[in-house]
């Protein structure tokens, strides 16, 4: 998985993992554990990326506020 992860791709991967579990009548415990560990990593990456995006929005908001103050 890349450092600059794509949230849409991550959501798709998580959806595929959920579908994998739902489509099984009998789940192989070892394979299920592997899928859960992969999902946890995807969730961690997504949370990190969401925080980065939040920080970017805050930066843009501050720039906008600064520009508005200067215009007064």
Steps between C-alpha positions, in 0.01 A plus 500: 500500500629840406572785737253729322208265527177565322200498732269376225731207430521423870122504536473267202752260656312503831174436318659208316621358831152529651351332193757220529381425854133529405536266204647215707289243673809363673789740551854369508625640831855558377385674184245700701773617738712607204207698356432668836865601540500647148179690578651641820798635304268656243297663778816638664618644168158650434486665842845647442401630157178646636702690762730630224198615301352667807828686554502610134145634535599689815798651319280613210245644745772697680629635169148603404443667837832683467412619150160625622661687791752663266221607265328699778 
